[in-house]
Amino acid sequence: MKTDLKKSIAIPALGLSLLGLTAAGCGTITGAAIGGATGAGIGAATHHRVERSAIIGAGVGGAAGALYDIYSYTRRDGREEDRRD
């Protein structure tokens, strides 16, 4: 009984938290996916360890995506000044 209640609460809570992370870190997730695929492709083409190349690519892509998100959210593009006039 207790585990059924925990499952019925935990699964929707986990889903909502993943949805929030996806919405907040869209560039990070996209960068990690593209970086992982690129790293795996480079690892396969150079006959090195594909898993290690994919992990490194995902890390670099995720970091680049996070930096892009930070830059795009903090950038001023002049829209506030246009609204005041």
LUMVO-99782 format. One record per residue (C-alpha): x, y, z; residue in one letter. Coordinates in steps of 0.001 Angstrom, whole numbers, padded with zeros to 6 digits, always signed. Layout:
XYZa...
This chain:
+000000+000000+000000m+002742+002416+000949k+004803+001680-002175t+001757+002121-004436d+001164+005575-002967l+004833+006483-003424k+004746+005329-007042k+001547+007215-007776s+003094+010420-006419i+006684+009938-007550a+006058+009211-011233i+004060+012399-011992p+006485+014474-009902a+009408+013050-011833l+007648+013746-015125g+006938+017360-014175l+010520+017931-013064s+011833+016505-016345l+009436+018744-018259l+010705+021749-016330g+014315+020835-016948l+013619+020400-020643t+011929+023785-020897a+014658+025539-018928a+017612+023860-020571g+016505+023362-024132c+019825+024559-025566g+021739+022418-023125t+019858+019254-024017i+020050+019967-027741t+023765+020724-027510g+024409+017536-025578a+022472+015434-028086a+024222+016944-031086i+027612+016791-029351g+027113+013170-028380g+026156+012168-031900a+029058+014106-033367t+031498+012617-030871g+030274+009113-031636a+030644+009757-035354g+034164+011091-034956i+035109+008188-032689g+033788+005682-035212a+035508+007399-038124a+038877+007497-036378t+038515+003936-035002h+038785+005072-031386h+036492+004195-028514r+033050+005348-029633v+031574+005440-026109e+034300+007702-024768r+034070+010017-027786s+030282+010247-027394a+030558+011097-023693i+033139+013793-024327i+031058+015189-027204g+027932+015265-025058a+029778+017116-022310g+031214+019707-024659v+027904+020114-026511g+025962+020474-023273g+028363+023119-022005a+028132+025017-025284a+024335+024812-025216g+024238+026105-021645a+026496+029013-022539l+024270+029817-025501y+021177+029772-023275d+022839+032052-020729i+023960+034454-023445y+020596+034554-025187s+018654+035142-021962y+020912+037940-020725t+021301+039723-024066r+019684+043088-024547r+018329+043564-028025d+016738+046981-027670g+013149+045849-027317r+012701+047603-023974e+013718+050965-025431e+011258+050574-028308d+008364+050007-025925r+009047+053193-023923r+008601+055489-026911d
